Amino acid sequence: MFDAGTAAVLAPFLMVVGIVWVQSRAKLEEKRIAAETARGPDPDRIRDAERIDELEERVRILERIVTDRGYDLAQKIEALRDDRSAGTRIEDAMQREKI
């Protein structure tokens, strides 16, 4: 379809077009990052981070229960249920926000 002469003529043109395209994409990405940073933290990310922290704490507690033989398992589970009522209130508040 293309001979060597045509390819030699088109190659520099295509390289210039490619370089301009890459530079414009880079500038656009920089502007997007700057706009995102100026907007501040995303409330959904903050809420997700708080939820992750809460879940990590619960996992730590469960790990302690499983590995610590000095206490009765049933008592610890009951203590977690008491703590869960606070977590349930948080989840209910989050559900109301979504409505």
C-alpha positions as a Markdown table, in Angstrom:
| # | Residue | x | y | z |
|---|---|---|---|---|
| 1 | Met | 0.0 | 0.0 | 0.0 |
| 2 | Phe | 2.8 | 2.5 | 1.0 |
| 3 | Asp | 6.2 | 2.4 | -0.5 |
| 4 | Ala | 9.4 | 3.4 | 1.2 |
| 5 | Gly | 9.3 | 7.0 | -0.2 |
| 6 | Thr | 5.7 | 7.6 | 1.1 |
| 7 | Ala | 6.6 | 6.2 | 4.5 |
| 8 | Ala | 9.7 | 8.4 | 4.7 |
| 9 | Val | 7.6 | 11.5 | 3.9 |
| 10 | Leu | 4.8 | 10.6 | 6.4 |
| 11 | Ala | 7.0 | 9.5 | 9.3 |
| 12 | Pro | 8.1 | 13.0 | 10.4 |
| 13 | Phe | 4.6 | 14.4 | 10.0 |
| 14 | Leu | 3.2 | 11.6 | 12.2 |
| 15 | Met | 5.9 | 12.0 | 14.8 |
| 16 | Val | 5.1 | 15.7 | 15.1 |
| 17 | Val | 1.4 | 15.0 | 15.4 |
| 18 | Gly | 2.2 | 12.3 | 18.1 |
| 19 | Ile | 4.4 | 14.7 | 20.1 |
| 20 | Val | 1.8 | 17.5 | 20.0 |
| 21 | Trp | -0.9 | 15.0 | 21.1 |
| 22 | Val | 1.2 | 13.7 | 24.0 |
| 23 | Gln | 2.0 | 17.2 | 25.2 |
| 24 | Ser | -1.6 | 18.3 | 25.1 |
| 25 | Arg | -2.7 | 15.2 | 27.0 |
| 26 | Ala | 0.0 | 15.9 | 29.7 |
| 27 | Lys | -1.2 | 19.5 | 30.1 |
| 28 | Leu | -4.8 | 18.4 | 30.3 |
| 29 | Glu | -3.9 | 15.8 | 33.0 |
| 30 | Glu | -2.0 | 18.5 | 35.0 |
| 31 | Lys | -5.1 | 20.8 | 34.9 |
| 32 | Arg | -7.3 | 17.9 | 36.0 |
| 33 | Ile | -5.0 | 17.2 | 39.0 |
| 34 | Ala | -4.8 | 20.9 | 39.9 |
| 35 | Ala | -8.6 | 21.2 | 39.8 |
| 36 | Glu | -9.1 | 18.0 | 41.9 |
| 37 | Thr | -6.6 | 19.3 | 44.5 |
| 38 | Ala | -8.3 | 22.7 | 44.6 |
| 39 | Arg | -11.7 | 21.1 | 45.2 |
| 40 | Gly | -10.5 | 19.6 | 48.4 |
| 41 | Pro | -11.0 | 16.1 | 49.9 |
| 42 | Asp | -13.9 | 14.0 | 48.5 |
| 43 | Pro | -16.5 | 13.4 | 51.2 |
| 44 | Asp | -17.1 | 9.9 | 50.0 |
| 45 | Arg | -13.4 | 9.1 | 50.3 |
| 46 | Ile | -13.4 | 10.5 | 53.9 |
| 47 | Arg | -16.4 | 8.5 | 54.8 |
| 48 | Asp | -14.9 | 5.3 | 53.2 |
| 49 | Ala | -11.6 | 5.9 | 55.1 |
| 50 | Glu | -13.5 | 6.3 | 58.4 |
| 51 | Arg | -15.4 | 3.1 | 57.7 |
| 52 | Ile | -12.2 | 1.2 | 56.8 |
| 53 | Asp | -10.6 | 2.4 | 60.1 |
| 54 | Glu | -13.6 | 1.2 | 62.0 |
| 55 | Leu | -13.5 | -2.2 | 60.3 |
| 56 | Glu | -9.8 | -2.5 | 60.9 |
| 57 | Glu | -10.3 | -1.9 | 64.6 |
| 58 | Arg | -13.0 | -4.6 | 64.7 |
| 59 | Val | -10.7 | -7.0 | 63.0 |
| 60 | Arg | -7.9 | -6.2 | 65.5 |
| 61 | Ile | -10.4 | -7.0 | 68.3 |
| 62 | Leu | -11.4 | -10.2 | 66.7 |
| 63 | Glu | -7.8 | -11.2 | 66.2 |
| 64 | Arg | -7.2 | -10.6 | 69.9 |
| 65 | Ile | -10.2 | -12.7 | 70.9 |
| 66 | Val | -9.0 | -15.6 | 68.7 |
| 67 | Thr | -5.4 | -15.5 | 69.9 |
| 68 | Asp | -5.9 | -14.6 | 73.6 |
| 69 | Arg | -6.9 | -17.6 | 75.7 |
| 70 | Gly | -7.0 | -15.7 | 79.0 |
| 71 | Tyr | -10.7 | -14.6 | 78.6 |
| 72 | Asp | -13.9 | -16.3 | 77.9 |
| 73 | Leu | -14.9 | -16.1 | 74.2 |
| 74 | Ala | -18.6 | -15.6 | 74.9 |
| 75 | Gln | -17.9 | -12.6 | 77.1 |
| 76 | Lys | -15.9 | -10.9 | 74.4 |
| 77 | Ile | -18.5 | -11.5 | 71.8 |
| 78 | Glu | -21.1 | -10.0 | 74.0 |
| 79 | Ala | -18.8 | -7.0 | 74.5 |
| 80 | Leu | -18.5 | -6.6 | 70.8 |
| 81 | Arg | -22.3 | -6.7 | 70.4 |
| 82 | Asp | -22.5 | -3.8 | 72.9 |
| 83 | Asp | -19.9 | -1.9 | 70.8 |
| 84 | Arg | -21.8 | -2.8 | 67.7 |
| 85 | Ser | -24.8 | -0.8 | 68.7 |
| 86 | Ala | -22.6 | 2.3 | 68.3 |
| 87 | Gly | -21.6 | 1.1 | 64.9 |
| 88 | Thr | -25.2 | 0.4 | 63.9 |
| 89 | Arg | -26.0 | 4.0 | 64.8 |
| 90 | Ile | -23.2 | 5.2 | 62.5 |
| 91 | Glu | -24.4 | 3.0 | 59.7 |
| 92 | Asp | -28.0 | 4.2 | 60.1 |
| 93 | Ala | -26.8 | 7.8 | 59.9 |
| 94 | Met | -24.9 | 7.0 | 56.7 |
| 95 | Gln | -27.9 | 5.4 | 55.2 |
| 96 | Arg | -30.0 | 8.5 | 55.9 |
| 97 | Glu | -27.5 | 10.7 | 54.2 |
| 98 | Lys | -27.8 | 8.6 | 51.0 |
| 99 | Ile | -31.6 | 9.0 | 50.9 |
